[in-house]
Amino acid sequence: MRVVVAEDTAILRAGLVQLLQEEGHEVAAAVADGEQLLAAVRELRPDLVVSDIRMPPTHTDEGLRAVLELRAADPAPAVLIFSQYVETEYAARLLASGAAGVGYLLKERVLDAQDFLDALERVAAGGTALDPEVVNQLMTAGPTRGTVADLTPREREVLALMAEGRTNSAIAQALTVTDRAIEKHVANIFLKLDLPVSAADHRRVLAVLRYLGA
């Protein structure tokens, strides 16, 4: 696949490029800041973006803001955040943009290169790859009552498809039922996981995080 890498640390950027190329992937561009990332993706249309969070000029959230902008575009690229930090607000917004083709891994917790490469493949294929610590921090930031064990087998099946980033219509098609039936299942999931309507929280994201944490 074609990949754009955004990492401001030169040695790590070179290491990622070498690892990807050794696995037969094409690194279309390797950049050091958010503006370069936006320009590279818009020009080259890669299959996947691997980006750090904190990059020049302020070393705060340039990478994540660039990724959120890219995920709002059409078509939205698959994205793997690879960082030292868990930024819960931005991570929730990233997942809210659509859980399909999204990953968030912590650098110090990736101990095997093959695990990293497997996560890349999964995200590029439209799946999700989240470090357990990212899931944990996002879950503690939201409601904590209700468990996946409270759901029926069908509701768990619906939630699993939600975790793949599918819409209600896509879930209905996959399960050969009506959209209305899926809407009822989703409403029951929110009820059983104790996820009330809230302007501050995205219930679909929180439900998926609860599922991944389980």
Stockholm file with secondary structure:
# STOCKHOLM 1.0

chainA/1-214         MRVVVAEDTAILRAGLVQLLQEEGHEVAAAVADGEQLLAAVRELRPDLVVSDIRMPPTHTDEGLRAVLELRAADPAPAVLIFSQYVETEYAARLLASGAAGVGYLLKERVLDAQDFLDALERVAAGGTALDPEVVNQLMTAGPTRGTVADLTPREREVLALMAEGRTNSAIAQALTVTDRAIEKHVANIFLKLDLPVSAADHRRVLAVLRYLGA
#=GR chainA/1-214 SS CEEEEECSSHHHHHHHHHHHHHTTCEEEEEESSHHHHHHHHHHHCCSEEEECSSCTTTTSSHHHHHHHHHHTSSSCCEEEEEESCCCHHHHHHHHHTCSTTEEEEEGGGCCCHHHHHHHHHHHHTTCEEECHHHHHHHHHTSCCCCCGGGSCHHHHHHHHHHHTTCCHHHHHHHHTCCHHHHHHHHHHHHHHTTCCCCSSCCHHHHHHHHHHHC
#=GC SS_cons         CEEEEECSSHHHHHHHHHHHHHTTCEEEEEESSHHHHHHHHHHHCCSEEEECSSCTTTTSSHHHHHHHHHHTSSSCCEEEEEESCCCHHHHHHHHHTCSTTEEEEEGGGCCCHHHHHHHHHHHHTTCEEECHHHHHHHHHTSCCCCCGGGSCHHHHHHHHHHHTTCCHHHHHHHHTCCHHHHHHHHHHHHHHTTCCCCSSCCHHHHHHHHHHHC
//
